[in-house]
Amino acid sequence: MMIGLLIYGPWFNIDGAGVYSVIVDGFENRKLDLTLGDWTYQVTFSAPDGSGPLALDLDSMGKGQAWINNESIGRYHIPRSWVHHGDNLLVLHEEIRGDHLKISILTRTWQEICAFISESDPPPNSWKPNSELHPQSPQLQLSCNKGWLITSVSFASFGTPQGSCGTFCPGSCHVDMLETIRKACIGKDGCSIVVNTNNLGDPCLEVLKTLAVEALCSE
């Protein structure tokens, strides 16, 4: 057993530490020597066009860790800011083998954004020192990745909407805000909607109301 030694990281394939010999015993007529297994792979790739986040298609692999330009990315998401023009170094440490030749880089062409803001939520910037003391209303704020715009709004309800991003549905108290949100947000990289009954109407008296919105951004 090795305790306290680094056995993973961006330079694991060059300067590792910890376990260097792995032999599995207990088979009926043989031992399985995993010491020389070539399970750490590295390759360079060119950044795809666009500015959106990227993902790795690792369906052909088993279980392990991945790094892009010495930044640990876990398994799927690659922040676009880590990818630069020219060659980018991808390192994979695979634990149960797989076919690394089938790995591919995927480009996302859209981004789902959602917001769920209640009348009782604090207004923007209310936490900052010297904030103005006069009454303020909460705001629903949507924003896209840099260079992307809001291109559609699929759900917008003010009242008692239910669910979460991707599964929103109207509640027993509901006023459809689709046209209002589309007019305020589509074609912009971000937008803000004041959440109160003066701005959105009052579909049900004496009920705490919430504005839920689901939209898409794209390049």
N, C-alpha and C positions, 0 to 999 in steps of 0.2 A: 504494500500500500504506500502511495506517495502522498504526502500532506504538505501543502503550502508551496508547491512548485507550479510554475506556470506551464500549462499544457495546451494553451490555445492563444490566439492573437494574430495580428497582421503579419508578423515575421516568423510564424510558427514553422513555415516550410523552409526557412533559412537557418534559424537559430532557436531550436526548440529546447524544452527542458522537461524533466519528469520521466515518464515511461518510454523506454527505448526498445524493450523486448517484450513481446506478448505471445505466449504459447498457451493454447487451450488444451487441457488434458481431460481425460475421461471418456474419450471415444474408445470403442471396443478394440480396435487394432491399430490405432494411430493417434498422433497428436497433431493439432492444427497450429502451424506457426504463422502468426499474423504480422511478424516483425517487419517483413519486407514488402508488405502490401502497399502498393502505390495508390494511396487514397487521398493524397493532397494534390490538387490540380491548380494550375494557374494558366491564364491566357490573357492576351490583350485584345481590346475591341475598340472600335471607333464609336463615338457618341452618335446616336440616331438624330435625325433632324427634329426640330421643335424644341419647346422649352418645358414640356410637361414632365411629371415624375415618371420613372421607369420601374419595371419589375422584372424579376428573373423567372423564367419558366423552368422549374426544377422537377417536373413530373417524372423525369427519368432517373432522379436521384433518390437516395434513401433518407438519411438523417445526418445533419452536420451543421457547419458554420460557414459563413461567406463574408468576404471583405472586398470592397471596391476602393482602389487607390489607398489602401491601408486603413480604411474606415469600416468598422464592423457594421453590416447591414442586416444581421439576422438571416431571415430566409427569403423575404419577398421584396419589400419596398426599397427603392434606391432614390434617395433625395437627389434631385437634379443638380443641386449645387456641388455635389461630390464628383460629377462627371464633367470632364473638360474636353476641349478640342484635341484631336490627336489620339494617341494610344492611351487607353485606360486599363489598369491592371486588375483583373478579377482573380481572387484566390478562394478556393473551396477546400474545406477539410471535411471529407466524407467519412462517416462512422460505420456504415453497413454496406458500402459499395453501391455503385450505380453506373449509368452510362453518361459520362460527362460530355460526350460528343453530341448529345441531343439537347444540351442546355442552350437556351436562346434568350435574347434581351427583348422585352416587350415594351412598347411605348403606349402610354395612356393618352387617349385623345379627348377625354372628357373627365370631369370631376363633379361628383355629387356633393352639394352643400346643403345643410339644413340648419334651422334655428328654431328654438322653442322658448319664447320669452313671455313671462307672466306680468300682469299689472303690478304685482308686488315685488318684482325684481328690482335691484338697485339701478339707478340711472348710470350711464357711462361716466367714467372719471370721478364718481362720487367718493372714491377712496383716496384721491389725490389731496395733498395738503392745500389749504387755502381755497378749496372748492367753494363755489358760490352756494349760499345757504338757502336761497329761495327754492320753492318746490320744483322738482324736475321729474320727468317721466322716463321710464325705462325705454330702451330702443332695441329693436331687432336689427342686427347688422349682418350682412352677407358680404363675403369677399372671396375672390378667385385667386388662383396662383398668378404670379407676375406674368403679364402678357396675355392672359386669358380674359374672356368676357362672359357674363351671364347670358346664356342663349335661350333658356326656357325655364318656366316655372310650372311644376306639375301639381303642386298642392299648396294651398294657402287658406287657412281657416282661423277665424277669431271667435273664441268662445271657450268650449271645453274639449279641444281635440285630444284624441287618444293615440297611443302607439309611439314609435320612435322613428328615426330617420330611415326612410325606405318603406315604412309600414304605417305612416300617418293615416288617420281616418277621422271624419267629423264626429264630434260628441253630440250629446243631447241638446246642447246650446251651440249654435253654429251660424256664422255668416260667412259666405264665400268671398274671399279676398283676392281671388286669382287675378282679376283684371287690375285691381289696385296695385298689387305687387309687380305684375308684369309691366305696367306703365312706369313704375318707379325704378325698376331694376334692369330690365332686359337691355342689352347693349352696353352695359357698364361693367367695370371690373369690381364694383362693390356698391352697396346701397344701404341706407338706414331708414327705418320706419319707426316713428314714435308710437309706442304701445299704450294707448289710453282710449277711453270711450269717446272723448271729444274728437279724436282723429279717425277712429275706426267704427264708431257707432256702438250702440248698446243692445245686443241681441237678447239679453236676459238680465233683468234687474237683480241686484243683490247677489250676484254670483261672481266669484273671482274668475276673470277671463284671461286667456292665453292666446298668443298669436303663434301658430306653427306654420313654417314654410319649408318647402323642399324645392330645390332648383338645380340646374346643371350649368357648369362652366365648360367652355371649350376654347380652342385656339382660334 
